[in-house]
Amino acid sequence: MKKIIAVIAGGDSSEHDVSMRSAAGISSWLDRDKFDVYVIETRGTDWQAHLTNGTTSKVFLHNFSFKDEWGRDIHPDYAYITIHGTPGENGILQGYFDLLRVPYSTCSLLVEALTFDKFTLNQYLKGFGVRVAENVLLRSGMEVDAAAIVEKVGLPCFIKPNAGGSSFGVTKCKSEADVADAVAKAREESADVLIESMLTGMEISNGVYRTSKGMNVLPITEVVPKTEFFDYDAKYNGMVEEITPARLSDDTTARIKKLTAAIYDILGASGIIRVDYIISKNDKGDDVINLLEINTTPGMTPTSFIPQQVRAAGLEMRDVLSEIIEDKLCN
């Protein structure tokens, strides 16, 4: 009998619509010979299963079930979470599925909460020798001291939501006078705001996943935005050139992949994650690897980084997703 896979998408952040696009990609790749697939769109406690006849059906949250178009009760066997932002990327949804004993695609509650808080993640990984940008955290309610911020991180700097993605609320700040407005913009997405010194260099992205078959670090993507930085337009409106594999030396490529694998294991990650870096140069002209951020529910549209990297590795998305799902279902 086929297993029932629920692709959980939508969510409560500005990334709702981006998440639905990822769900469409995942749904298109899942092997229908193995799985029956439903996309479940969430907004707060209103969850709707998209049925094959084009209608929707209310999901009952007490037991994660819904009725199909013929009135039959459907109880999904597995949740493929592709919500970008809350509640799918910060541990809330993982806790729900843990309570119901439903296996899911992402990292655990603890890892999701840790990686969603950019400042906390940076401090944690710094303890393992991972290089990160100089940064300042403004908790909710803290006053903005622009002069002190600029003294610590310099200019230009990036001001961003401490919890969020898809470059919503991110500003490249070039003057002290612009700091307060940039913080206010970031706080529209997240109560806490992260301010980071600007790292100059090549931006890259590296996907990785592990199953019982072993670790698979994917080819690296080089990101060349046509905008001033890798903002929303660059990510989703074609204002970027993405080169996979990245134009890096064999030595730097090997070092990045080794670090990506190490970070995955340090975190105790699960499923596919994406690690983003800036590759800068030191005084000797050597490549220096700086962590930018970690995405535990990366974009999964056909043009997203992970599908590009899977293709460059000579793999098929259908097979990769089947391996990840079956690894949890069978263990």
Secondary structure, 3 states (H helix, E strand, C coil): CCEEEEEEEECCCCCHHHHHHHHHHHHHHCCCCCEEEEEEEEECCEEEEECCCCCEEECECCCCEEECCCCCEECCCEEEECCCCCCCCCCHHHHHHHHHCCCECCCCHHHHHHHHCHHHHHHHHHCCCCCCCCEEEECCCCCCCHHHHHHHHCCCEEEEECCCCCCCCCEEECCHHHHHHHHHHHHCCCCCEEEEECCCCEEEEEEEEEECCEEEEEEEEEEEECCCCCCHHHHHCCCEEEECCCCCCHHHHHHHHHHHHHHHHHHCCCCCEEEEEEEEECCCCCEEEEEEEEECCCCCCCCCHHHHHHHHCCCCHHHHHHHHHHHHHCC
